[in-house]
Amino acid sequence: MIENALQFSHTLLAEVLTDHDHVVDATMGNGNDTVFLANKVQPHGKVYAFDVQKQALDKTKQRLLEDGLTEQTKIIFDGHENLKNYLAENEPIKAGIFNLGYLPKSDKQLITTPTTTKQALETLLNHLVSKGRILLVSYYGHAGGKEELTMLDNYCQKLPQEQYNVLRYQFINQKNRPPILFCIEKNVTIIFLKSSSFYNGSILLFLKSIIL
Ligand SMILES: C[S@@+](CC[C@H](N)C(=O)[O-])C[C@H]1O[C@@H](n2cnc3c(N)ncnc32)[C@H](O)[C@@H]1O
């Protein structure tokens, strides 16, 4: 069976995560992604998980406790738009996930918004290491969802090809507007430097931050 957006987001994360990585769950909710990430980066990595609803924090904390994953997880009661306040200046981040929209069986008015999602995404991109990935699962059936999807589409399409590979993944024959997955992967940075003093005009090739 072809994986749905949620399943495929985890597959794409699992491909790159190691037990030393620092990662971000921008929308903790019931903790499904937080628990998944914590399992992948244990025992040496770290998960930063954000939400603005106390019930999301309580539920996630409980699940982390049950699974013995509290050590490597930092639960943050704040909006992801404030992400920069929680990361060290040059802290390398290997991956992030945004599961957008509202918390299932909860207040449907309390949704992620284009402005704050974009802010968090920009911060995350500044910290993302080469080969790092950001996954965004966009739901657009609820009020406000379409605006967020439009922002994401525009933003992602404008990311320069030299620096990022960007994927949009969706079923196009399903009813009830199934979520759309975006994956942003940072390319390996290659810097060419011309040096006449050392090698008389030859070109030095530096591969920067292949492994961080
Ligand atoms: C679709 S749910 C996330 C589901 C979750 N990833 C899971 O595994 O259960 C979206 C969540 O985003 C949260 N949210 C809304 N605005 C937010 C913001 N500015 N910063 C962080 N979380 C936010 C909501 O409270 C809600 O819990």
The ligand as a MOL file (V3000), in Angstrom:
LIG
                    3D

  0  0  0     0  0            999 V3000
M  V30 BEGIN CTAB
M  V30 COUNTS 27 29 0 0 0
M  V30 BEGIN ATOM
M  V30 1 C -2.7030 18.5300 14.2290 0
M  V30 2 S -2.2430 18.9110 15.8720 0 CHG=1
M  V30 3 C -0.6780 18.1200 16.0640 0
M  V30 4 C -0.7350 16.6350 16.1880 0
M  V30 5 C 0.4880 16.0350 16.7920 0
M  V30 6 N 1.6860 16.2140 15.9920 0
M  V30 7 C 0.3570 14.6060 17.2110 0
M  V30 8 O 1.2480 13.8000 16.9430 0
M  V30 9 O -0.6450 14.2760 17.8310 0 CHG=-1
M  V30 10 C -1.7660 20.6130 15.8050 0
M  V30 11 C -1.2720 21.1650 17.1080 0
M  V30 12 O -0.6580 22.4150 16.8750 0
M  V30 13 C -0.8200 23.1900 18.0290 0
M  V30 14 N -0.5200 24.6100 17.7530 0
M  V30 15 C -1.3230 25.5740 17.2520 0
M  V30 16 N -0.6550 26.7480 17.1360 0
M  V30 17 C 0.6110 26.5010 17.5800 0
M  V30 18 C 1.7910 27.2940 17.7120 0
M  V30 19 N 1.8110 28.5880 17.3450 0
M  V30 20 N 2.9000 26.7130 18.2110 0
M  V30 21 C 2.9100 25.4080 18.5830 0
M  V30 22 N 1.8330 24.6000 18.4690 0
M  V30 23 C 0.6940 25.1380 17.9720 0
M  V30 24 C -2.2540 22.9090 18.4530 0
M  V30 25 O -2.4580 23.2500 19.8070 0
M  V30 26 C -2.3380 21.4120 18.1660 0
M  V30 27 O -2.0900 20.6580 19.3130 0
M  V30 END ATOM
M  V30 BEGIN BOND
M  V30 1 1 1 2
M  V30 2 1 2 3
M  V30 3 1 2 10
M  V30 4 1 3 4
M  V30 5 1 4 5
M  V30 6 1 5 6
M  V30 7 1 5 7
M  V30 8 2 7 8
M  V30 9 1 7 9
M  V30 10 1 10 11
M  V30 11 1 11 12
M  V30 12 1 11 26
M  V30 13 1 12 13
M  V30 14 1 13 14
M  V30 15 1 13 24
M  V30 16 1 14 15
M  V30 17 1 14 23
M  V30 18 2 15 16
M  V30 19 1 16 17
M  V30 20 1 17 18
M  V30 21 2 17 23
M  V30 22 1 18 19
M  V30 23 2 18 20
M  V30 24 1 20 21
M  V30 25 2 21 22
M  V30 26 1 22 23
M  V30 27 1 24 25
M  V30 28 1 24 26
M  V30 29 1 26 27
M  V30 END BOND
M  V30 END CTAB
M  END
